[in-house]
Amino acid sequence: RRKPRKRAIIVDEVHYMNQEASLMSFLANMVKTVRTFGAAVVMIDQDLEAFIGVDGAQAESMATGTNVTAGQFIINNVSWTVAFGMKRDAAYRLADHYKDEILPSHAEFLARMGSDDRHGKGMSVVRANGKADMVYFQLRPIEAEYLIGS
């Protein structure tokens, strides 16, 4: 082809992959090599721990087969991070991980926003190109028609 198509590989529920160390190693290797082919990788999970382990229990996590090293490699090699409402400790761990990008005010925003219909729905912190911003996402009517409840 003269014009190659853009491709993206999407992995949801990363914590399931993290239960098998060899699968996380595969994901880390995929992150490293897929950029060579001009593709994007999108990894999704509700918990930061899927990537960086439970605070203070990394050695225990590794002993049970969780590949914290691969998760760290993945999170260190992403160009974008989109974080929605998080527990306070996870929000501050994310800020600690990206010290010069995600500020304590961003962590507090993530910890306090909530995620129900009235509080925090669509609010997030987006980290890209060396900085972080607080962002509000709102679906267009046609997007809501096809996405909500799917």
ROSE-4610 file (N, C-alpha, C; in Angstrom, 1 decimal, always signed):
// ROSE-4610
residu = [R/R/R/R/R/R/K/K/K/P/P/P/R/R/R/K/K/K/R/R/R/A/A/A/I/I/I/I/I/I/V/V/V/D/D/D/E/E/E/V/V/V/H/H/H/Y/Y/Y/M/M/M/N/N/N/Q/Q/Q/E/E/E/A/A/A/S/S/S/L/L/L/M/M/M/S/S/S/F/F/F/L/L/L/A/A/A/N/N/N/M/M/M/V/V/V/K/K/K/T/T/T/V/V/V/R/R/R/T/T/T/F/F/F/G/G/G/A/A/A/A/A/A/V/V/V/V/V/V/M/M/M/I/I/I/D/D/D/Q/Q/Q/D/D/D/L/L/L/E/E/E/A/A/A/F/F/F/I/I/I/G/G/G/V/V/V/D/D/D/G/G/G/A/A/A/Q/Q/Q/A/A/A/E/E/E/S/S/S/M/M/M/A/A/A/T/T/T/G/G/G/T/T/T/N/N/N/V/V/V/T/T/T/A/A/A/G/G/G/Q/Q/Q/F/F/F/I/I/I/I/I/I/N/N/N/N/N/N/V/V/V/S/S/S/W/W/W/T/T/T/V/V/V/A/A/A/F/F/F/G/G/G/M/M/M/K/K/K/R/R/R/D/D/D/A/A/A/A/A/A/Y/Y/Y/R/R/R/L/L/L/A/A/A/D/D/D/H/H/H/Y/Y/Y/K/K/K/D/D/D/E/E/E/I/I/I/L/L/L/P/P/P/S/S/S/H/H/H/A/A/A/E/E/E/F/F/F/L/L/L/A/A/A/R/R/R/M/M/M/G/G/G/S/S/S/D/D/D/D/D/D/R/R/R/H/H/H/G/G/G/K/K/K/G/G/G/M/M/M/S/S/S/V/V/V/V/V/V/R/R/R/A/A/A/N/N/N/G/G/G/K/K/K/A/A/A/D/D/D/M/M/M/V/V/V/Y/Y/Y/F/F/F/Q/Q/Q/L/L/L/R/R/R/P/P/P/I/I/I/E/E/E/A/A/A/E/E/E/Y/Y/Y/L/L/L/I/I/I/G/G/G/S/S/S]
num = [1/1/1/2/2/2/3/3/3/4/4/4/5/5/5/6/6/6/7/7/7/8/8/8/9/9/9/10/10/10/11/11/11/12/12/12/13/13/13/14/14/14/15/15/15/16/16/16/17/17/17/18/18/18/19/19/19/20/20/20/21/21/21/22/22/22/23/23/23/24/24/24/25/25/25/26/26/26/27/27/27/28/28/28/29/29/29/30/30/30/31/31/31/32/32/32/33/33/33/34/34/34/35/35/35/36/36/36/37/37/37/38/38/38/39/39/39/40/40/40/41/41/41/42/42/42/43/43/43/44/44/44/45/45/45/46/46/46/47/47/47/48/48/48/49/49/49/50/50/50/51/51/51/52/52/52/53/53/53/54/54/54/55/55/55/56/56/56/57/57/57/58/58/58/59/59/59/60/60/60/61/61/61/62/62/62/63/63/63/64/64/64/65/65/65/66/66/66/67/67/67/68/68/68/69/69/69/70/70/70/71/71/71/72/72/72/73/73/73/74/74/74/75/75/75/76/76/76/77/77/77/78/78/78/79/79/79/80/80/80/81/81/81/82/82/82/83/83/83/84/84/84/85/85/85/86/86/86/87/87/87/88/88/88/89/89/89/90/90/90/91/91/91/92/92/92/93/93/93/94/94/94/95/95/95/96/96/96/97/97/97/98/98/98/99/99/99/100/100/100/101/101/101/102/102/102/103/103/103/104/104/104/105/105/105/106/106/106/107/107/107/108/108/108/109/109/109/110/110/110/111/111/111/112/112/112/113/113/113/114/114/114/115/115/115/116/116/116/117/117/117/118/118/118/119/119/119/120/120/120/121/121/121/122/122/122/123/123/123/124/124/124/125/125/125/126/126/126/127/127/127/128/128/128/129/129/129/130/130/130/131/131/131/132/132/132/133/133/133/134/134/134/135/135/135/136/136/136/137/137/137/138/138/138/139/139/139/140/140/140/141/141/141/142/142/142/143/143/143/144/144/144/145/145/145/146/146/146/147/147/147/148/148/148/149/149/149/150/150/150]
x = [+0.8/+0.0/+0.9/+0.4/+1.1/+0.9/-0.3/-0.6/-1.1/-0.2/-0.6/-1.6/-2.5/-3.6/-3.0/-3.6/-3.2/-3.8/-3.1/-3.6/-3.4/-4.3/-4.2/-4.6/-3.8/-4.1/-4.6/-5.8/-6.4/-6.5/-6.0/-6.0/-6.8/-7.9/-8.8/-8.5/-8.8/-8.7/-7.3/-6.3/-4.9/-4.6/-5.4/-5.1/-5.2/-6.1/-6.1/-4.8/-4.2/-2.9/-1.9/-2.0/-1.0/-1.0/-2.0/-2.0/-1.1/-0.6/+0.3/+1.5/+2.7/+3.8/+4.3/+4.2/+4.6/+3.7/+2.4/+1.6/+1.9/+2.3/+2.7/+4.0/+4.9/+6.2/+5.9/+4.9/+4.5/+4.0/+3.2/+2.6/+3.8/+4.7/+5.8/+6.6/+6.9/+7.6/+6.8/+5.5/+4.7/+4.7/+4.7/+4.8/+6.1/+7.2/+8.5/+8.6/+7.9/+8.1/+7.0/+5.8/+4.7/+4.9/+5.6/+5.8/+6.7/+7.5/+8.3/+7.4/+6.2/+5.3/+4.3/+4.5/+3.6/+2.2/+2.1/+0.8/+0.8/-0.4/-0.6/-1.1/-0.8/-1.2/-2.0/-3.2/-4.1/-4.3/-3.9/-4.1/-5.0/-6.0/-7.1/-7.2/-7.3/-7.6/-8.2/-9.0/-9.6/-8.6/-7.6/-6.7/-5.3/-4.6/-3.2/-2.4/-2.8/-2.0/-1.7/-2.6/-2.3/-1.0/-0.6/+0.7/+1.9/+1.6/+2.8/+2.7/+1.8/+1.7/+1.1/+0.8/+0.3/+1.4/+1.1/+2.1/+2.7/+4.0/+4.6/+4.6/+4.0/+3.9/+4.4/+5.4/+5.9/+6.6/+7.4/+8.1/+7.1/+6.1/+5.0/+4.3/+4.0/+3.4/+4.2/+5.5/+6.4/+6.5/+6.4/+6.5/+5.2/+4.1/+2.9/+2.7/+3.7/+3.7/+3.3/+3.0/+2.6/+3.9/+3.9/+5.1/+5.1/+5.5/+5.5/+6.5/+7.7/+8.7/+8.1/+7.4/+6.8/+5.7/+4.9/+4.0/+4.6/+5.7/+6.5/+7.1/+7.6/+8.1/+7.0/+5.8/+4.7/+4.4/+4.2/+3.7/+4.8/+6.1/+7.2/+7.3/+6.7/+6.9/+5.6/+4.7/+3.4/+3.6/+3.1/+3.1/+1.9/+0.8/-0.4/-0.8/-1.3/-2.0/-3.3/-4.5/-5.7/-6.2/-6.4/-6.9/-8.2/-9.1/-10.4/-10.4/-11.5/-11.5/-10.8/-10.0/-9.2/-9.2/-8.9/-8.7/-7.5/-7.6/-6.6/-5.2/-4.9/-3.5/-3.1/-4.0/-3.6/-3.3/-4.1/-3.9/-2.6/-2.2/-0.9/+0.3/+0.1/+1.1/+1.3/+0.2/+0.4/+1.2/+0.8/+1.6/+3.0/+3.3/+4.7/+5.5/+4.7/+5.3/+5.7/+4.9/+5.1/+5.4/+6.4/+6.7/+6.6/+7.2/+7.3/+6.1/+5.1/+4.0/+2.7/+2.4/+1.1/+1.4/+0.8/+1.0/+0.1/+0.4/-0.4/-1.9/-2.1/-3.4/-4.2/-3.5/-4.1/-4.5/-3.6/-3.9/-5.1/-5.2/-6.3/-7.6/-7.5/-8.7/-9.2/-8.2/-8.6/-9.2/-8.7/-9.2/-10.6/-10.9/-12.2/-13.3/-13.0/-14.0/-15.2/-15.1/-16.2/-16.4/-17.4/-17.6/-19.0/-20.0/-21.4/-21.9/-23.2/-23.9/-23.8/-23.9/-23.9/-22.5/-21.6/-20.3/-19.1/-18.5/-17.2/-17.3/-18.5/-18.6/-18.0/-17.0/-16.3/-15.1/-14.9/-13.7/-12.5/-11.4/-10.1/-8.9/-7.8/-6.5/-5.8/-5.4/-4.7/-3.3/-2.3/-0.9/-0.4/+0.2/+0.8/+1.8/+2.8/+3.9/+4.5/+4.7/+5.4/+4.6/+3.3/+2.5/+1.1/+0.4/-0.9/-1.9/-3.1/-4.2/-5.5/-6.3/-7.6/-8.6/-9.3/-10.1/-11.5/-12.5/-13.9/-14.3/-14.7/-15.2/-16.7/-17.3/-18.8/-19.1/-19.9/-20.3/-21.3/-21.1/-22.1/-23.3/-24.5/-25.7/-25.6/-25.0/-24.8/-23.9/-22.8/-21.9/-22.6/-23.4/-24.1/-25.1/-25.8/-26.7/-26.1/-24.9/-24.2/-23.3/-22.8/-21.9/-22.5/-23.5/-24.1/-24.9/-24.6/-25.3/-24.7/-23.6/-23.0/-22.2]
y = [-1.2/+0.0/+1.2/+2.2/+3.5/+4.2/+4.2/+4.9/+3.8/+3.5/+2.5/+3.0/+2.1/+2.5/+2.7/+3.6/+3.7/+2.6/+2.1/+1.0/+1.2/+0.6/+0.7/-0.6/-1.0/-2.3/-1.8/-2.3/-1.9/-3.1/-2.9/-4.0/-3.5/-4.1/-3.7/-4.7/-4.2/-5.1/-5.6/-4.7/-5.1/-6.0/-5.8/-6.5/-8.1/-8.5/-9.9/-10.4/-9.6/-9.9/-9.9/-9.0/-8.9/-10.1/-10.9/-12.1/-13.2/-13.1/-14.0/-13.2/-13.4/-12.6/-12.6/-13.7/-13.8/-13.0/-12.8/-12.0/-10.5/-10.1/-8.7/-8.4/-9.4/-9.3/-9.1/-9.9/-9.8/-8.4/-7.8/-6.5/-5.5/-5.6/-4.7/-4.7/-5.9/-6.1/-5.5/-5.7/-5.2/-3.7/-3.0/-1.6/-1.1/-1.9/-1.5/-1.6/-2.6/-2.9/-2.3/-2.1/-1.8/-0.4/+0.5/+1.8/+1.8/+0.8/+0.6/+0.5/+0.0/-0.2/+0.9/+2.0/+3.1/+2.9/+1.9/+1.7/+2.3/+2.3/+2.8/+1.7/+1.8/+0.8/+1.6/+1.1/+1.7/+0.6/+0.9/-0.1/+0.6/-0.2/+0.3/-0.6/+0.1/-0.6/+0.4/-0.1/+0.8/+1.2/+0.3/+0.6/+0.8/+1.7/+2.0/+0.8/+0.1/-1.0/-2.1/-2.1/-3.1/-2.8/-1.6/-1.2/-1.1/-0.5/-0.3/-1.0/-2.0/-2.8/-2.0/-2.7/-2.2/-1.5/-0.3/+0.5/-0.3/-0.4/-1.1/-2.6/-3.1/-4.6/-5.1/-4.3/-4.7/-6.1/-6.3/-7.6/-8.7/-8.5/-9.5/-9.8/-8.7/-8.8/-9.7/-9.4/-10.2/-11.7/-11.9/-13.3/-14.1/-13.4/-14.1/-14.2/-13.7/-13.8/-12.6/-11.5/-10.2/-9.6/-9.2/-8.7/-7.1/-6.6/-5.2/-4.5/-5.2/-4.6/-4.3/-5.2/-5.0/-3.8/-3.8/-2.7/-1.4/-1.3/-0.1/+0.3/-0.6/-0.3/+0.3/-0.3/+0.1/+1.6/+1.8/+3.2/+4.2/+3.8/+4.7/+5.0/+4.2/+4.4/+4.8/+5.3/+5.8/+7.3/+7.8/+9.2/+10.0/+9.3/+9.9/+9.0/+9.7/+9.0/+9.8/+9.1/+9.7/+9.0/+9.8/+9.3/+9.9/+9.1/+9.5/+9.4/+9.6/+9.5/+8.4/+8.6/+7.6/+7.8/+6.7/+6.8/+7.7/+8.4/+9.4/+8.9/+7.7/+7.2/+6.8/+6.3/+6.0/+7.3/+8.3/+9.6/+10.2/+10.1/+10.7/+9.8/+8.5/+7.6/+8.0/+8.3/+8.7/+10.0/+10.9/+12.2/+12.0/+11.1/+10.7/+10.1/+9.3/+8.7/+9.7/+10.6/+11.7/+13.0/+13.1/+14.2/+15.6/+15.7/+17.0/+17.3/+16.4/+16.6/+16.7/+15.7/+15.7/+16.3/+17.4/+18.2/+17.7/+18.0/+17.7/+18.1/+19.3/+19.8/+18.9/+18.3/+17.3/+16.1/+15.6/+14.4/+14.7/+15.8/+16.2/+16.2/+16.8/+16.8/+15.4/+14.5/+13.1/+12.4/+12.7/+12.1/+12.6/+13.9/+14.5/+14.5/+14.2/+14.5/+13.6/+12.3/+11.4/+10.9/+10.0/+9.5/+9.1/+9.6/+9.3/+10.3/+10.2/+11.1/+12.5/+12.8/+14.2/+14.8/+14.0/+14.4/+13.8/+14.6/+14.1/+13.4/+13.1/+12.3/+13.0/+12.4/+13.0/+13.8/+14.0/+14.8/+13.9/+14.5/+13.7/+14.6/+13.9/+14.6/+13.9/+14.6/+14.1/+14.5/+13.6/+13.8/+13.5/+14.6/+14.4/+15.5/+15.1/+16.0/+16.8/+16.1/+16.7/+17.6/+17.6/+18.4/+17.7/+18.1/+17.6/+18.7/+18.4/+19.3/+18.6/+19.4/+18.9/+19.1/+18.0/+18.0/+17.5/+18.1/+17.6/+17.1/+15.8/+15.1/+15.1/+15.5/+15.3/+14.7/+13.7/+13.0/+13.8/+13.7/+14.3/+13.4/+13.9/+13.1/+11.8/+11.8/+10.5/+9.6/+10.1/+9.2/+8.6/+9.4/+8.8/+7.8/+8.0/+7.0/+5.6/+5.6/+4.3/+3.8/+4.6/+4.2/+3.9/+4.6/+4.4/+3.2/+2.3/+1.1/+0.0/+0.2/-0.8/-1.7]
z = [+0.0/+0.0/+0.0/-0.7/-0.7/+0.7/+1.1/+2.4/+3.4/+4.3/+5.3/+6.3/+6.7/+7.6/+9.0/+9.7/+11.1/+11.9/+12.9/+13.6/+15.1/+15.9/+17.3/+17.9/+18.9/+19.7/+21.0/+21.4/+22.6/+23.6/+24.8/+25.8/+27.0/+27.2/+28.4/+29.5/+30.7/+31.9/+32.0/+32.1/+32.2/+33.4/+34.5/+35.7/+35.4/+34.5/+34.2/+33.6/+32.7/+32.1/+33.2/+34.2/+35.2/+36.2/+36.1/+37.0/+36.5/+35.3/+34.7/+34.2/+34.9/+34.6/+33.2/+32.5/+31.1/+30.2/+30.5/+29.7/+29.9/+31.1/+31.3/+30.6/+30.6/+29.8/+28.4/+27.9/+26.5/+26.2/+27.0/+26.8/+26.8/+27.7/+27.8/+26.5/+26.0/+24.8/+23.6/+23.6/+22.6/+22.5/+23.7/+23.8/+23.2/+23.4/+22.9/+21.4/+20.8/+19.4/+18.5/+19.0/+18.1/+17.5/+18.2/+17.7/+16.4/+16.3/+15.1/+13.8/+14.0/+12.9/+12.8/+13.5/+13.5/+14.1/+14.9/+15.6/+17.0/+17.5/+18.9/+19.8/+21.1/+22.0/+23.1/+23.4/+24.4/+25.4/+26.7/+27.8/+28.8/+29.2/+30.1/+31.3/+32.5/+33.7/+34.7/+35.6/+36.6/+37.7/+37.9/+39.0/+38.5/+39.1/+38.8/+39.2/+40.2/+40.7/+39.6/+38.6/+37.5/+36.9/+36.9/+36.3/+37.2/+38.4/+39.3/+40.6/+40.8/+42.0/+43.1/+44.2/+45.4/+46.2/+46.6/+47.4/+48.6/+48.6/+49.8/+49.6/+48.6/+48.4/+47.1/+46.5/+45.2/+45.3/+46.4/+46.5/+46.7/+47.5/+47.7/+46.3/+45.6/+44.3/+43.3/+43.3/+42.5/+42.9/+44.2/+44.7/+44.3/+44.1/+43.7/+42.2/+41.5/+40.1/+39.3/+40.0/+39.4/+38.9/+37.6/+37.0/+37.1/+38.3/+38.5/+37.6/+37.3/+36.4/+35.1/+34.5/+33.2/+33.2/+34.3/+34.4/+34.5/+35.3/+35.4/+34.0/+33.3/+32.0/+31.1/+31.1/+30.3/+30.7/+31.9/+32.3/+32.1/+32.1/+31.8/+30.3/+29.5/+28.0/+27.3/+28.0/+27.4/+27.2/+26.1/+25.8/+26.4/+26.6/+27.2/+28.3/+29.4/+30.5/+30.7/+30.7/+31.0/+32.3/+33.3/+34.6/+35.0/+35.3/+35.8/+37.4/+38.1/+39.5/+40.1/+41.1/+41.8/+43.3/+44.0/+45.4/+45.7/+46.8/+47.1/+47.1/+47.7/+47.7/+46.3/+45.4/+44.0/+43.3/+43.5/+42.8/+43.1/+44.4/+44.8/+44.4/+44.3/+43.7/+42.2/+41.5/+40.1/+40.0/+40.9/+40.9/+41.2/+42.2/+42.5/+41.3/+40.6/+39.4/+38.3/+38.1/+37.1/+37.8/+38.6/+39.5/+38.9/+37.7/+37.1/+36.2/+36.1/+35.2/+35.9/+36.7/+37.5/+38.9/+39.1/+40.3/+41.5/+42.7/+43.8/+43.6/+43.0/+42.7/+41.8/+40.8/+39.9/+40.7/+41.6/+42.4/+43.3/+43.9/+44.7/+43.9/+42.7/+41.8/+41.5/+41.2/+40.9/+42.1/+43.3/+44.5/+44.9/+44.6/+45.0/+44.0/+42.7/+41.7/+41.7/+42.2/+42.1/+40.7/+40.5/+39.2/+38.9/+39.7/+39.4/+38.5/+38.2/+37.2/+37.6/+38.9/+39.3/+39.6/+40.0/+40.4/+39.6/+38.9/+38.3/+37.0/+36.5/+35.3/+34.1/+33.5/+32.3/+32.7/+34.0/+34.4/+34.5/+34.1/+34.2/+34.2/+34.4/+34.2/+33.1/+32.1/+30.9/+30.9/+30.9/+30.9/+29.5/+28.9/+27.5/+27.3/+26.5/+26.1/+27.3/+28.4/+29.5/+30.4/+30.3/+31.2/+31.4/+32.4/+32.7/+32.7/+32.3/+32.3/+32.9/+33.5/+34.0/+32.8/+32.4/+31.2/+31.6/+30.9/+31.0/+29.6/+29.6/+28.4/+28.4/+27.3/+27.2/+25.9/+26.0/+24.7/+23.9/+22.6/+21.7/+21.7/+21.3/+21.4/+20.6/+19.4/+18.6/+19.3/+20.0/+20.7/+21.9/+22.6/+23.8/+23.3/+22.2/+21.6/+21.4/+20.9/+20.6/+21.7/+22.6/+23.6/+25.0/+25.4/+26.8/+26.8/+27.7/+27.8/+27.0/+26.3/+25.4/+26.2]
